[in-house]
Amino acid sequence: MPSTATHTVDAPHAADAPLIVMEDVNKWYGAYHALRDVNLSVRRGEKIVLCGPSGSGKSTLIRCINHLETIKSGRITVDGVRLDDSTRSVDAVRSEVGMVFQNFNLFPHMTVLQNCTLAPMRVRGVTVAAAEATAKRFLERVRIAEHAHKYPAQLSGGQQQRVAIARALCMEPKVMLFDEPTSALDPEMVKEVLDTMVSLARDGMTMVCVTHEMGFARQVADRVIFMADGQILEQADPESFFRHPTHPRARSFLGEILAHH
């Protein structure tokens, strides 16, 4: 007789239900209104690029998805789990959401391999052997397997960021969040990280990326979302967004970005 699993109220949902749903999300920092009534749904396998001027709320938005930032009002649901302040919901969501930051955030006293095996062993309870096998697979996947026993300081910035991507993948997440993953890199290292992200996108990974790399947005995004002043002002497929942006702020932003490329 099959066992019956218990779920949170939000959990039973169809396989075609959105993986991430944000409803009327508001966030303040003191008197500063960082997110204003944000509504966003992300489908499984969808690639979303968030763009907009500095301070528009892009990074805050994705940091709210895995509770690195807490919202003041509204509702966020990830894979059927409603995110609230309970440890249970936060742990459930974070175990399924991979995050890659601007500044790598690798543990400097651990080797590349140790950085990649730590979370699966602690959070998922897998054995050392299983964690190492998974880590080696994903280090191979981001083309950095030969550096498994080096420390972060022995690697270039681009290599460290690829390790950070592999580390997130080792939890085998349902979605990957990227918060300006190339902005701290030297120009010659940007391509190796973007190539890794393009490869992940082609494999069907659900991705939400904050980036100013418009070439990447054109190449992989299913949807480009433009934000300013904490609001989503425009969203469209890349072709429509780049050729015919409708909002004046989006037109101005694209004019500035494209003038520098």
Secondary structure, DSSP 8 states (H G I E B T S, - for coil): --------TT----TTS-SEEEEEEEEEETTEEEEEEEEEEE-TT-EEEEE-STTSSHHHHHHHHTTSS--SEEEEEETTEE--SSHHHHHHHHTTEEEE-TT----TTS-HHHHHHHHIIIII---HHHHHHHHHHHHHHTT-GGGTTS-GGGS-HHHHHHHHHHHHHTT--SEEEEESTTTTS-HHHHHHHHHHHHHHHHTT-EEEEE-S-HHHHHHH-SEEEEEETTEEEEEE-HHHHHH---SHHHHHHHHHHHHT-
